[in-house]
């Protein structure tokens, strides 16, 4: 990575604004259900604290749409950070203004504070210049360690870099170092596993990775669009009518380039979209008209496991079924097991995929768990990420 990092600048005694990705999942009671992203930020924060910096953390959480909403407060994150550091990480009630400036002014070297959710201000997502300037005025140095939001040109991810020396944090550097070889020269066989609901979310990465991959395995609801493109009947299952032609083109291109596309052959189908709905295993190309697929079927799980085995490089993004319902997690869990036991260099991203690895205990077997969802996909598409582009180049 030809960008400066936090180790390339003097931080001792200086105010350092660190953009983190603390967009963690919360339950109905406001408790954190998976703190992977918080833990991923700790190495950068610890380094800065030990170097004697005054560490000012900022992040978004959820989609409060530019206004205060207690549901999206970063208070649970401040509490979790305080537990990890064994001292108070104070939550500041705002991002800019008197509360923020006074909190920074009272900091000692090695202190950590957390600004409230930056998306409580509409100016954040608008990348408003005045808002970015005021946020930047709190600090002497800007560190972007939020790879998960690097594909967004927001005030706290790109705008502040107009007013401060801007460098990458440990996590940002680690993400790019892990992902770049996939575009340059991956070990082969190179297998890509994609899931989730929409083919439209992943068209770009499919097309780009067809230049590199030997095999692309497709599950989740996005597989239905490919099944329809091949003349199948998916019943009431979700698929994208306006993307059927795109799916046909991808299949044709893969055939020309000798890229193997692996689709499900069966699915666990229900008549009602509900966690306890009566289910049956059916042929995915001939789903009964009043049924819809909820997870890859039993035969498909065995086929996918066999296709993953023997890979040297694996990229996995997205669940194989309706992961929010426990009954329909088995396909995703099978993929997690197959990837973990493959012995391949493995890169996994996407919330449900990562949650599955953590829940099944396979996370330690993965080479790199990416904190980015959309950012990971856009990077693999070869797109220029705004949050990376604004960082200072190495001399």
N, C-alpha and C positions, 0 to 999 in steps of 0.2 A: 504494500500500500504506500503510494507516494504522497502521503499526507503526514503532517506533524502530529505527534501524540502528546499527551499530558507529560510525558517524560522528556520532551524536547524543550520545555519551558520551565522557568524558575517559578515555583508556586509558594514557597515558604513566606508566610506573613502576608500573602496576597489574597484578595477576595476572588473566589473561583465559582462561577456559575456553571453548574453541571445539569445539563438536560438529560434526565433519566426517562426510562419507560416503566412507570409504575402503574400501567393500565392493567391491574390484576383483577381476576374474577372475584366477586363478592356474593355471599348468599343473601337470603331475604332479611337477615338480621345485621347485615353490614360487616360480616366477618370474612376475612380473606380465605378463599378455598384453595388457592394455589399461589405460592409466593415465588415461583421460579424467576420471574422478572426482577423481583427485589433482590434475591440472592445473586443474580447475574450482575447486579450493579455494585455489589459490595467491594470487589477488588479495587476499582477506581476510587471509591470513596475512602477506603482504608488507606490507600497510598497517599491521597491528598491530606488526610488527617495526620498521618504519621510524618508528612513533610511539613506540617505546621501551617497549612492553608486554612482560610476561613471558607468553609464549604457551604454553598448556597444551592440547594437542590430544587429543581422544578420538574413538573410532569403534568400530563393530563390523566384523567380517569373517566372512562365512559364518554357519553355524548350529551353533556348538559346544555348544548345549543346556545352558548354565549351568555348564560345567566346563572346565578347562584342556585344550586340545588343540593341540599344537605346529603341526599342519596349518593352524590358523587364526590363528597369531601375526601381529601387525602388523609383524614385523621387516622383511619386504620393502618395506613402505610407508615405514618409517623410513629405510631405505637410499635409496629413490627420492627422498624429501623432502630428504635430505642432499645428494644430487646436484643437485637443483634450487636449493638455497640456498647451495651451496658451503661448507657447514659442517655439523658433526655435529648431527643431530636425534636426540637420545638417546631410545631406547626404554626406558620404565620398566617394570619386570617385573610391576607390578600396577596396578590402577585406584585403589585406596584403600589405606590402611594405611601402614606405616612407609616402604616403598620410595617411595611416591608423595609423602608429606609431606616426606621428606628431599630428594627430587629437586627439588621446588618451592622449598624453603627455600634451596637452593644456586644458584638461578637469578639471572642478571643481566638487566638491561633489554635487550630485543632477543633474548633466548635463546628457543629453541623446544624443547619436549620432547613426546613422544608417549606417552600412557598405553597400556598393553596393552589388548587386545580387551575392551570392556565386557561382551560377552556370555559371557565366561568366568565371570561371576557371574549366577546365576539371578535375583537381585534386580533386574537391569537390565530384563528383559522384564516382570517382575512390577510394575515401577514402585514398588519398595519405598521407603518414605519414609525409613527410616534410611540406606539405601544412597545415596539421592539427597542427603540432608543431608551425609553424609560426603564425597561427591564434590564437592558445592558448597563445602565448607569449604576446598578447595584454592585457591579463587579469590575475586576481588572482583567480577567481571563475567562474565556468561554470554552467549556469542554462538552462536546456532544457525545454522550454515551448511550443514546437512544436509537439504536439501529432500527427498532420496530416502527419508528415514525420518520425514518430518514427519507422515505419517499414522499413526505409532505413538506411543502414549502410554507411553513407556518412561522409566526414571529419567533417562537422559542426554539425552532429547529433550523431556521435559516436566517431570519431577519436580524437577530442579535449579532450575527457574524459580521455585519456591516460596521459594527461599532467596537468590536473587541477582537483581540487575537483569538483565533478559533482553531482548536485542536481536537483530535479524537481521543476518546477514553479507551480503557482496556477492552470493554465489551465491543465497541465499534470496530476496533482493530482486529479483535478475535473473529468477529463475524465475517469481515471482508477477507481475512486470511484463510478462513475455512471455505468460503464460497468461490473465491476467484479460481482456484484450481479446477473447479467443475467446468468452467468456461474455457480454461486454457488447455488442460491435458489430463482428463480423468483416467484413472486405472480402469481397465475393461475386463469383463463386461460391465457396462454402466447401465443400471436399471433405475428408472424413475417410477415412483408410485404416487398417483394423484387421486384424491378423493374430494369430498365436499359436494355442494349442491349444484353449482353453476359451471358449465363449460366456459361461459363468457368471462369468468374471473381468471381462467387459466389458459385461454387461447394463446396468448403471447408466449407464455413459458413452454407450452407444448410445441409450438412452432420452432422456438429457439432451441429447445433441447433435442428436437429431432435431428439437429445438425451434429449432436454429440452422443446421444443415447443409443444403446443397442436395443433397448426394450422399454416400452412405456405401459405400465399397468394402470388401468383406470377403474375406479370403484365409486361408491357413493351415487347420489342422484345424477351427477354429471354423466355417468355411464349410460343412463337412460336415453340421452340425446343421441349417443352413438348407436345404441340398439335400434332406435327409430330410424336412424340413417341407413341401417342395414335391412330395414323392412320389418323389424320386430313390432310386436304389440305390447306396450308396457302398461295397459289398463289405465288406472287412475294415477299412476306414478308421475311424479313431477319430472318434467323435461322442458327444454327450451325450444319451442317450435321455430323461432326465428334463427336458431343456430344449427338446425338439422343439416343445411347445405354446407355450413362450415365444418361440421363433423365429417361429412362425406369427403370434403376436400382434404382434411387431415388424414383420413384413412387411405385415400388415394395416394397422397404424398408419401406417407409412411411405406406403402407398398412399393412405390417407385424407388425409394431410398433404402429398401431392405431393412426397415425398422419394424420390429415386431410390436403390434398393439395388442395387449391382452385385455379382454373384456370379461365381465361376469357371464356365467352360463345359467345361473339360477339365483333366486332371491327369496328372502323371508318376507312374505306378503301378508297384508292385513286388509280388512274391509273398513276399519276405523282407525284414524290417526290418533292413537292413544297408547299409553305405556302398557296397559294390560289387555290390549286387543288380541282376539284369537288369531293365531298366525299359522301359516303353512308354507312349506318349501315348494316353490314352483319354478318352472322354466322362465327365465327372464325375457325370452323372446316371445312368450305366449302367456302373459299374465292375464288372469281372468278380468273381464271388463270392470267389475266392481271391486277390484283389489288394487293395492299399491305396495311397491317394494319398500322395505324398511332397513334391510341389511343384505350384504352379500350372502348367498346360500352356502350350504354345506359343501357341495362339490367345488364351488368357486374358491372357498377358503383353501382347499387342498391344492387347487391349480395355482393360486397366487403364491402359496408357500413354496411350491416347487419352482415357480418362475423366479422367485427372489433368491432361492438357494444357489450358490455358486457365483453370485455377483461380487465384483471387486469394489464397486462404488455404487451407493444407493442414495437417492434423494427421495424423501417421503414428505408429502404435504397433503393433509386432509383426511377425514374419517371415511370409513367404508359404508357407514349407515347413519341412522338417526341417533347420534351418540348421546343426546340428552336423555334418552330412554335406556335404562340399564339393560333391558332385555335385548336391545339391538346393538350392543357393543361388541358382540363376539367376533364379528368380522374384523373390526379395527384392532381388537386385542390379538387376533391371529397374526395380523400384519406386524404389529409391535414385536411379537415373539419371533417371527421369521426374520425381521430386520436385525433384531438384537443377536440372534444366533447365527447370522450369516458370516460373521467375521470380516465383513466388508467395511471400508471407510463409509460411514453413514452420516448423513445430514438430515435432520428432521425439524420441520417447522410447522406452524399452525397450531392454534390453541387446543383443539380436541386431540390432535396427534400427540402433542407434548403431555397433555393431561393423562392420556392413556398410558404413556411410557412411565409416568410417575406413579400412577395407580397400580400398574402391573409389576412394578419393580424392575423394569428393563432399562430405565434411563441411564444407569451406569454403564450399560453396554453400547451406548451410542457414542460415536466419535464426536459429534457436535450437535447440540440441541439449539436451534436458532430461536432467538426471541422475536424474530420478525415473521409476520404472516405475509401481508401484501408487499412489504419491503423486500423480503427474501425472494418472492416471485418476480418482482420487478428487477431486482439485481440479476437474477438468472435469465431474465429476458434481455439483459444487456443494456437496460435503461440507465441513464445518469440520475442518481438519487440526489435531490436538492440538498439534503442534510449532510451529504458527503462532499458534494461539489464545492460548498462554501468554506470547507476547512482549508487552512493554510497549507500550501504545498511545501514539501521538504526542499531545502536549497540544494 
